[in-house]
């Protein structure tokens, strides 16, 4: 269990660091099309969900093969954690901005940190309990569907609020 705890702490730090840096990758790459598939191309809430999704997916692809033998339920647990953390970004954002009527950078940052922490708590718990193992295929399929959605909607976003720059909604 010590190996799992260390992996979760390392993963949390990895996702926090890579997700933070990923916020700037698109601009740093001179708006590279390829980089934009995996890093935010705009300030929309949807694009900021990538900050949890792709770093956590990358970490999971590296750690699952290493821990799968000792923890056979780690794949379904990571899938659940990735989905939960990614969905938590808009839930927190729209909840606090709905209450306040505006957004604050510090709360945006804290929502990212909270989403990552919650994600890894979920991965840890469900790796040990195996309660989601019966849903492994469905969870993995949902992660694949979200991956495809991120790739498509990076450059072809639907015309709904989740894909718009939220700052424009708060300008009077």
C-alpha positions as CSV (number, residue, x, y, z in Angstrom):
1,X,0.0,0.0,0.0
2,X,3.0,2.3,0.5
3,X,3.8,2.0,-3.2
4,X,0.3,3.0,-4.1
5,X,0.4,6.0,-1.7
6,X,3.7,7.2,-3.1
7,X,2.3,6.8,-6.7
8,X,-0.7,8.9,-5.8
9,X,1.4,11.7,-4.2
10,X,3.7,11.6,-7.2
11,X,0.8,11.7,-9.6
12,X,-0.8,14.6,-7.8
13,X,2.4,16.6,-8.0
14,X,2.9,15.6,-11.6
15,X,-0.6,16.6,-12.7
16,X,-0.5,19.9,-10.7
17,X,2.8,20.9,-12.3
18,X,2.1,19.7,-15.8
19,X,-1.5,21.0,-15.7
20,X,-0.2,24.4,-14.6
21,X,2.4,24.5,-17.3
22,X,-0.1,23.2,-19.9
23,X,-2.1,26.4,-19.5
24,X,0.8,28.2,-21.3
25,X,1.9,25.5,-23.8
26,X,-0.3,26.6,-26.7
27,X,0.9,30.2,-26.6
28,X,4.6,29.1,-26.0
29,X,4.3,26.8,-29.1
30,X,3.3,29.8,-31.3
31,X,-0.2,28.3,-31.4
32,X,0.8,24.9,-32.7
33,X,-2.2,22.9,-33.9
34,X,-0.8,19.7,-32.4
35,X,-0.2,21.3,-29.0
36,X,-3.7,22.8,-29.1
37,X,-5.2,19.4,-29.2
38,X,-3.9,18.7,-25.7
39,X,-3.5,22.2,-24.1
40,X,-6.1,25.0,-23.8
41,X,-6.5,27.0,-27.0
42,X,-8.8,29.5,-25.3
43,X,-10.0,30.6,-21.9
44,X,-13.2,28.6,-22.1
45,X,-14.1,26.3,-19.2
46,X,-14.0,23.3,-21.6
47,X,-10.4,24.0,-22.6
48,X,-9.4,24.4,-18.9
49,X,-10.8,20.9,-18.3
50,X,-7.8,19.7,-20.3
51,X,-5.5,20.8,-17.5
52,X,-6.7,17.9,-15.4
53,X,-7.6,15.4,-18.1
54,X,-4.5,15.1,-20.2
55,X,-1.8,15.2,-17.5
56,X,-3.8,12.7,-15.5
57,X,-4.3,10.5,-18.5
58,X,-0.6,10.6,-19.3
59,X,0.3,9.7,-15.7
60,X,-2.2,6.9,-15.6
61,X,-0.8,5.4,-18.9
62,X,2.7,5.4,-17.2
63,X,1.7,4.0,-13.8
64,X,-1.0,1.5,-14.6
65,X,1.4,-1.0,-16.3
66,X,3.7,-0.7,-13.3
67,X,1.0,-1.2,-10.6
68,X,-1.5,-3.4,-12.4
69,X,-0.1,-6.7,-11.0
70,X,-0.3,-5.5,-7.4
71,X,-3.5,-3.5,-7.8
72,X,-5.7,-5.1,-10.5
73,X,-8.4,-2.4,-10.1
74,X,-6.1,0.6,-10.8
75,X,-7.3,1.0,-14.4
76,X,-11.0,1.4,-13.6
77,X,-10.0,3.6,-10.6
78,X,-7.9,5.9,-12.8
79,X,-10.6,6.1,-15.4
80,X,-13.1,7.2,-12.7
81,X,-10.6,9.7,-11.2
82,X,-9.9,11.3,-14.6
83,X,-13.6,11.7,-15.4
84,X,-14.5,13.0,-11.9
85,X,-11.6,15.5,-11.7
86,X,-12.3,16.7,-15.2
87,X,-16.0,17.2,-14.5
88,X,-15.3,18.9,-11.2
89,X,-13.6,21.9,-13.0
90,X,-16.9,23.2,-14.5
91,X,-19.0,22.2,-11.5
92,X,-16.8,24.3,-9.1
93,X,-16.4,27.1,-11.6
94,X,-20.1,27.5,-12.4
95,X,-21.1,27.1,-8.8
96,X,-18.9,29.8,-7.4
97,X,-19.4,32.2,-10.3
98,X,-23.1,31.6,-10.0
99,X,-23.0,32.6,-6.4
100,X,-20.6,35.5,-6.7
101,X,-21.6,36.8,-10.2
102,X,-18.0,37.0,-11.3
103,X,-14.9,34.9,-11.4
104,X,-11.6,35.2,-9.5
105,X,-8.3,33.9,-10.7
106,X,-7.4,32.6,-7.2
107,X,-10.6,30.6,-7.1
108,X,-10.0,29.2,-10.6
109,X,-6.6,28.1,-9.5
110,X,-8.0,26.6,-6.3
111,X,-10.7,24.7,-8.3
112,X,-7.9,23.2,-10.4
113,X,-6.0,22.1,-7.3
114,X,-9.1,20.8,-5.6
115,X,-10.1,18.8,-8.7
116,X,-6.6,17.2,-8.9
117,X,-6.7,16.3,-5.2
118,X,-10.2,14.8,-5.4
119,X,-9.2,12.9,-8.5
120,X,-6.3,11.1,-6.8
121,X,-8.3,10.5,-3.7
122,X,-10.9,8.7,-5.9
123,X,-8.1,6.7,-7.7
124,X,-6.6,5.7,-4.4
125,X,-9.9,4.6,-2.8
126,X,-11.3,2.7,-5.8
127,X,-7.9,1.0,-6.4
128,X,-8.1,-0.5,-3.0
129,X,-11.9,-1.3,-2.9
130,X,-12.3,-2.4,-6.5
131,X,-15.9,-1.2,-6.4
132,X,-15.7,0.1,-9.9
133,X,-14.0,-2.9,-11.5
134,X,-17.4,-4.2,-13.0
135,X,-17.6,-0.8,-14.8
136,X,-14.0,-0.8,-16.1
137,X,-15.0,-1.1,-19.8
138,X,-17.6,1.6,-19.5
139,X,-15.2,4.0,-17.7
140,X,-12.5,3.4,-20.1
141,X,-14.9,3.9,-23.0
142,X,-15.9,7.2,-21.5
143,X,-12.3,8.3,-21.2
144,X,-11.8,7.4,-24.8
145,X,-14.9,9.4,-25.8
146,X,-13.8,12.4,-23.8
147,X,-10.3,12.2,-25.5
148,X,-12.0,12.3,-28.9
149,X,-14.2,15.1,-27.8
150,X,-11.3,17.2,-26.6
151,X,-9.5,16.6,-29.8
152,X,-12.5,17.6,-32.0
153,X,-13.8,20.5,-29.9
154,X,-10.4,22.1,-29.5
155,X,-10.9,23.6,-33.0
156,X,-14.6,22.9,-33.7
157,X,-16.4,23.9,-30.4
158,X,-20.2,23.8,-30.2
159,X,-21.8,27.2,-29.8
160,X,-22.7,26.8,-26.1
161,X,-21.5,28.4,-22.9
162,X,-19.1,25.7,-21.8
163,X,-17.0,26.5,-24.9
164,X,-17.1,30.3,-24.6
165,X,-14.7,32.5,-22.8
166,X,-16.5,33.1,-19.4
167,X,-14.9,36.5,-19.0
168,X,-17.3,37.8,-21.8
169,X,-20.3,36.7,-19.7
170,X,-19.1,38.9,-16.7
171,X,-18.4,42.0,-18.7
172,X,-21.1,44.7,-18.3
